[in-house]
Amino acid sequence: MTLSKKMINAQVMETNVDVFRCPICLSEMVMMDGSRLVCADNHSFDLSKNGYVNLAPQAHVTKYDQALFEARKTVMNSGFFDGVLESIVKTMEAQEHAVILDAGCGGGTHLSTILSRLTGDVTGVGIDLAKEGITAAAKEYPGAIWSVADLANCPFQTEKFDTILNILSPANYAEFTRLLKPGGLFVKAVPESGYLKELRDIFYEDKGQKEDADPVARVADHFDEVNTERITYTFPLAAELLAPLIQMTPLTWGASADKVEKALQMGIPTITIDFTIITGVKREESGLCLVE
């Protein structure tokens, strides 16, 4: 019998049900009938038809819609981020048996790609507050755990993850250090000044962008053995990728229709990828909560 995507995802959840904790009462959870997670206090969370679970009890409205995630998938499937993902995979290659959390996984493409390139026995868990992203991930990439969840209240037990990925997403370091096993690996990917500079030149012109606080220092506040690697390259941009690239990046949100049309008409032949990969190892005693 061919298993449905919901059944495939449910099996992975059931096998790894010990990682979950109820987001309402924080108690342990079990899988019932292959279709719902239930805690000791009988809070129940049904799996969707595609096999993800919504563990964010309060409704959240995000600015990320289905069209945006489709645009992101188109760009990501082109190999746009391959250099960045290869660097991340190299930091994780020593892990033969690992449970990996992608915090802020969006539509799941990054996590799915990374899992496919690791040779060990790995289990992937992707969380995001955007229901549209998790819906797309569960549908497109069965075989992992996908959950709508809040970084401020991650629905997982303490010290259950070998690696936490945080790619182009906000961070909650208190939760990350709680969730990681002793000696667990944290990997954060942050854009640098050259990232998409061709679009920045169009949409920002001579206006400077506000720089975020130093992410390396933030990681070093909470993790030991902090290392960085700068990944910079140019990617040939096929004509059909320009529109979804403009749609997916916050750089262009709020731009006028005229400015978007100008960018589309320019026919940008190459685009710059510029990231720093920051890694750290969980220390014995974590610091205070610091959210970015």
VOZA-353198 format. One record per residue (C-alpha): residue number from 1; x, y, z; residue in three letters. Coordinates in steps of 0.25 Angstrom, whole numbers, plus 5000, padded with zeros to 4 digits. Example, Ala and Ser with C-alpha at 12.3 -4.5 7.8 and 13.67 -1.06 7.14 Angstrom:
2
[1 [5049 4982 5031] 'ALA']
[2 [5055 4996 5029] 'SER']
END
This chain:
292
[1 [5000 5000 5000] 'MET']
[2 [5005 5014 4996] 'THR']
[3 [5006 5023 5009] 'LEU']
[4 [5000 5037 5008] 'SER']
[5 [5008 5049 5011] 'LYS']
[6 [5000 5050 5024] 'LYS']
[7 [5003 5036 5028] 'MET']
[8 [5018 5037 5025] 'ILE']
[9 [5019 5050 5033] 'ASN']
[10 [5011 5044 5044] 'ALA']
[11 [5020 5032 5045] 'GLN']
[12 [5032 5041 5047] 'VAL']
[13 [5025 5049 5058] 'MET']
[14 [5021 5036 5065] 'GLU']
[15 [5035 5031 5065] 'THR']
[16 [5040 5044 5070] 'ASN']
[17 [5028 5047 5079] 'VAL']
[18 [5037 5049 5091] 'ASP']
[19 [5042 5062 5086] 'VAL']
[20 [5029 5069 5087] 'PHE']
[21 [5023 5076 5099] 'ARG']
[22 [5009 5082 5100] 'CYS']
[23 [5010 5097 5097] 'PRO']
[24 [4999 5100 5107] 'ILE']
[25 [5003 5092 5119] 'CYS']
[26 [5017 5087 5116] 'LEU']
[27 [5014 5072 5118] 'SER']
[28 [5018 5061 5110] 'GLU']
[29 [5011 5057 5098] 'MET']
[30 [5007 5044 5091] 'VAL']
[31 [5002 5041 5077] 'MET']
[32 [4987 5036 5076] 'MET']
[33 [4981 5028 5064] 'ASP']
[34 [4993 5033 5056] 'GLY']
[35 [4985 5046 5054] 'SER']
[36 [4987 5055 5067] 'ARG']
[37 [4996 5059 5078] 'LEU']
[38 [4990 5058 5092] 'VAL']
[39 [4997 5062 5105] 'CYS']
[40 [4994 5057 5119] 'ALA']
[41 [4984 5068 5121] 'ASP']
[42 [4977 5064 5109] 'ASN']
[43 [4980 5076 5100] 'HIS']
[44 [4979 5071 5086] 'SER']
[45 [4985 5075 5073] 'PHE']
[46 [4980 5069 5060] 'ASP']
[47 [4990 5066 5048] 'LEU']
[48 [4986 5074 5036] 'SER']
[49 [4982 5066 5023] 'LYS']
[50 [4997 5068 5019] 'ASN']
[51 [5002 5063 5032] 'GLY']
[52 [5007 5076 5039] 'TYR']
[53 [5002 5079 5053] 'VAL']
[54 [4999 5093 5058] 'ASN']
[55 [5005 5095 5072] 'LEU']
[56 [5003 5110 5073] 'ALA']
[57 [4990 5111 5081] 'PRO']
[58 [4988 5126 5079] 'GLN']
[59 [4985 5130 5064] 'ALA']
[60 [4996 5138 5058] 'HIS']
[61 [4995 5146 5045] 'VAL']
[62 [5008 5148 5037] 'THR']
[63 [5011 5155 5025] 'LYS']
[64 [5016 5142 5018] 'TYR']
[65 [5005 5137 5008] 'ASP']
[66 [5005 5125 4999] 'GLN']
[67 [5010 5133 4987] 'ALA']
[68 [5022 5137 4994] 'LEU']
[69 [5026 5123 4998] 'PHE']
[70 [5024 5119 4984] 'GLU']
[71 [5033 5130 4979] 'ALA']
[72 [5043 5125 4989] 'ARG']
[73 [5042 5111 4985] 'LYS']
[74 [5045 5115 4970] 'THR']
[75 [5057 5123 4974] 'VAL']
[76 [5063 5112 4984] 'MET']
[77 [5060 5101 4974] 'ASN']
[78 [5069 5108 4964] 'SER']
[79 [5082 5105 4972] 'GLY']
[80 [5082 5120 4977] 'PHE']
[81 [5086 5116 4991] 'PHE']
[82 [5094 5104 4988] 'ASP']
[83 [5107 5110 4992] 'GLY']
[84 [5102 5114 5006] 'VAL']
[85 [5095 5101 5008] 'LEU']
[86 [5108 5093 5005] 'GLU']
[87 [5115 5101 5015] 'SER']
[88 [5104 5098 5026] 'ILE']
[89 [5105 5083 5022] 'VAL']
[90 [5120 5083 5024] 'LYS']
[91 [5118 5088 5039] 'THR']
[92 [5109 5076 5041] 'MET']
[93 [5115 5064 5034] 'GLU']
[94 [5121 5058 5047] 'ALA']
[95 [5107 5055 5052] 'GLN']
[96 [5103 5041 5049] 'GLU']
[97 [5090 5041 5057] 'HIS']
[98 [5084 5054 5059] 'ALA']
[99 [5071 5061 5061] 'VAL']
[100 [5072 5075 5054] 'ILE']
[101 [5062 5087 5057] 'LEU']
[102 [5061 5097 5046] 'ASP']
[103 [5055 5109 5054] 'ALA']
[104 [5048 5118 5044] 'GLY']
[105 [5048 5108 5033] 'CYS']
[106 [5038 5115 5024] 'GLY']
[107 [5034 5106 5012] 'GLY']
[108 [5044 5095 5017] 'GLY']
[109 [5053 5095 5004] 'THR']
[110 [5066 5098 5012] 'HIS']
[111 [5064 5088 5022] 'LEU']
[112 [5060 5077 5012] 'SER']
[113 [5072 5080 5004] 'THR']
[114 [5081 5079 5016] 'ILE']
[115 [5075 5066 5020] 'LEU']
[116 [5077 5060 5006] 'SER']
[117 [5092 5063 5006] 'ARG']
[118 [5095 5058 5020] 'LEU']
[119 [5099 5043 5020] 'THR']
[120 [5095 5039 5034] 'GLY']
[121 [5082 5035 5041] 'ASP']
[122 [5076 5049 5043] 'VAL']
[123 [5062 5054 5046] 'THR']
[124 [5058 5068 5042] 'GLY']
[125 [5048 5076 5049] 'VAL']
[126 [5043 5090 5043] 'GLY']
[127 [5036 5100 5050] 'ILE']
[128 [5030 5114 5046] 'ASP']
[129 [5019 5123 5050] 'LEU']
[130 [5014 5124 5036] 'ALA']
[131 [5004 5114 5034] 'LYS']
[132 [5005 5115 5019] 'GLU']
[133 [5020 5112 5019] 'GLY']
[134 [5018 5099 5028] 'ILE']
[135 [5006 5095 5019] 'THR']
[136 [5015 5096 5007] 'ALA']
[137 [5026 5088 5014] 'ALA']
[138 [5018 5077 5019] 'ALA']
[139 [5012 5075 5005] 'LYS']
[140 [5025 5076 4997] 'GLU']
[141 [5035 5069 5006] 'TYR']
[142 [5029 5057 5014] 'PRO']
[143 [5037 5050 5023] 'GLY']
[144 [5041 5061 5033] 'ALA']
[145 [5033 5067 5045] 'ILE']
[146 [5026 5080 5041] 'TRP']
[147 [5019 5089 5051] 'SER']
[148 [5013 5103 5052] 'VAL']
[149 [5020 5108 5065] 'ALA']
[150 [5025 5120 5072] 'ASP']
[151 [5040 5122 5075] 'LEU']
[152 [5036 5129 5088] 'ALA']
[153 [5029 5116 5093] 'ASN']
[154 [5035 5104 5085] 'CYS']
[155 [5027 5092 5087] 'PRO']
[156 [5038 5083 5090] 'PHE']
[157 [5045 5076 5102] 'GLN']
[158 [5058 5081 5107] 'THR']
[159 [5071 5076 5101] 'GLU']
[160 [5065 5068 5090] 'LYS']
[161 [5072 5074 5078] 'PHE']
[162 [5086 5071 5073] 'ASP']
[163 [5086 5083 5063] 'THR']
[164 [5078 5096 5062] 'ILE']
[165 [5078 5103 5049] 'LEU']
[166 [5074 5118 5048] 'ASN']
[167 [5075 5122 5034] 'ILE']
[168 [5071 5137 5030] 'LEU']
[169 [5061 5136 5042] 'SER']
[170 [5060 5143 5056] 'PRO']
[171 [5066 5136 5068] 'ALA']
[172 [5062 5133 5082] 'ASN']
[173 [5075 5129 5089] 'TYR']
[174 [5069 5125 5102] 'ALA']
[175 [5060 5114 5095] 'GLU']
[176 [5071 5110 5086] 'PHE']
[177 [5080 5107 5098] 'THR']
[178 [5069 5100 5105] 'ARG']
[179 [5066 5091 5093] 'LEU']
[180 [5080 5087 5089] 'LEU']
[181 [5086 5075 5095] 'LYS']
[182 [5099 5077 5103] 'PRO']
[183 [5110 5080 5093] 'GLY']
[184 [5099 5082 5082] 'GLY']
[185 [5102 5091 5070] 'LEU']
[186 [5096 5104 5066] 'PHE']
[187 [5097 5109 5052] 'VAL']
[188 [5092 5123 5048] 'LYS']
[189 [5093 5129 5034] 'ALA']
[190 [5092 5144 5033] 'VAL']
[191 [5092 5152 5020] 'PRO']
[192 [5104 5162 5019] 'GLU']
[193 [5106 5175 5012] 'SER']
[194 [5107 5170 4998] 'GLY']
[195 [5095 5161 4998] 'TYR']
[196 [5086 5164 4986] 'LEU']
[197 [5093 5177 4985] 'LYS']
[198 [5088 5178 4970] 'GLU']
[199 [5074 5179 4976] 'LEU']
[200 [5078 5188 4987] 'ARG']
[201 [5084 5198 4977] 'ASP']
[202 [5071 5199 4970] 'ILE']
[203 [5061 5199 4982] 'PHE']
[204 [5070 5207 4992] 'TYR']
[205 [5078 5216 4983] 'GLU']
[206 [5087 5224 4992] 'ASP']
[207 [5079 5222 5004] 'LYS']
[208 [5087 5214 5015] 'GLY']
[209 [5080 5202 5021] 'GLN']
[210 [5080 5201 5036] 'LYS']
[211 [5090 5191 5041] 'GLU']
[212 [5086 5180 5051] 'ASP']
[213 [5094 5178 5064] 'ALA']
[214 [5106 5169 5062] 'ASP']
[215 [5100 5155 5061] 'PRO']
[216 [5114 5148 5063] 'VAL']
[217 [5115 5155 5077] 'ALA']
[218 [5100 5151 5080] 'ARG']
[219 [5104 5136 5077] 'VAL']
[220 [5117 5138 5085] 'ALA']
[221 [5108 5142 5097] 'ASP']
[222 [5101 5129 5097] 'HIS']
[223 [5110 5119 5091] 'PHE']
[224 [5125 5114 5092] 'ASP']
[225 [5134 5110 5080] 'GLU']
[226 [5128 5121 5072] 'VAL']
[227 [5133 5121 5057] 'ASN']
[228 [5130 5129 5045] 'THR']
[229 [5131 5126 5030] 'GLU']
[230 [5128 5137 5019] 'ARG']
[231 [5121 5131 5007] 'ILE']
[232 [5121 5141 4995] 'THR']
[233 [5118 5137 4980] 'TYR']
[234 [5110 5142 4968] 'THR']
[235 [5099 5134 4963] 'PHE']
[236 [5094 5135 4948] 'PRO']
[237 [5080 5140 4949] 'LEU']
[238 [5071 5134 4938] 'ALA']
[239 [5061 5144 4933] 'ALA']
[240 [5049 5136 4939] 'GLU']
[241 [5056 5136 4953] 'LEU']
[242 [5056 5151 4954] 'LEU']
[243 [5041 5153 4957] 'ALA']
[244 [5040 5142 4968] 'PRO']
[245 [5053 5148 4974] 'LEU']
[246 [5047 5162 4975] 'ILE']
[247 [5035 5156 4981] 'GLN']
[248 [5042 5148 4992] 'MET']
[249 [5051 5157 4998] 'THR']
[250 [5047 5168 5008] 'PRO']
[251 [5057 5177 5001] 'LEU']
[252 [5045 5180 4991] 'THR']
[253 [5033 5180 5001] 'TRP']
[254 [5027 5193 5000] 'GLY']
[255 [5033 5198 4988] 'ALA']
[256 [5025 5205 4977] 'SER']
[257 [5020 5198 4965] 'ALA']
[258 [5028 5207 4956] 'ASP']
[259 [5041 5203 4964] 'LYS']
[260 [5038 5188 4963] 'VAL']
[261 [5035 5189 4948] 'GLU']
[262 [5048 5197 4946] 'LYS']
[263 [5055 5185 4952] 'ALA']
[264 [5048 5175 4944] 'LEU']
[265 [5052 5183 4931] 'GLN']
[266 [5066 5184 4935] 'MET']
[267 [5068 5169 4933] 'GLY']
[268 [5079 5167 4944] 'ILE']
[269 [5088 5156 4938] 'PRO']
[270 [5095 5152 4951] 'THR']
[271 [5092 5154 4966] 'ILE']
[272 [5101 5154 4978] 'THR']
[273 [5100 5144 4989] 'ILE']
[274 [5108 5148 5002] 'ASP']
[275 [5106 5141 5015] 'PHE']
[276 [5113 5139 5028] 'THR']
[277 [5111 5125 5034] 'ILE']
[278 [5112 5126 5049] 'ILE']
[279 [5114 5113 5057] 'THR']
[280 [5114 5111 5072] 'GLY']
[281 [5114 5099 5082] 'VAL']
[282 [5104 5099 5094] 'LYS']
[283 [5111 5103 5107] 'ARG']
[284 [5109 5097 5120] 'GLU']
[285 [5102 5109 5126] 'GLU']
[286 [5094 5118 5116] 'SER']
[287 [5092 5133 5118] 'GLY']
[288 [5080 5141 5118] 'LEU']
[289 [5069 5141 5108] 'CYS']
[290 [5073 5150 5096] 'LEU']
[291 [5063 5151 5084] 'VAL']
[292 [5067 5157 5071] 'GLU']
END
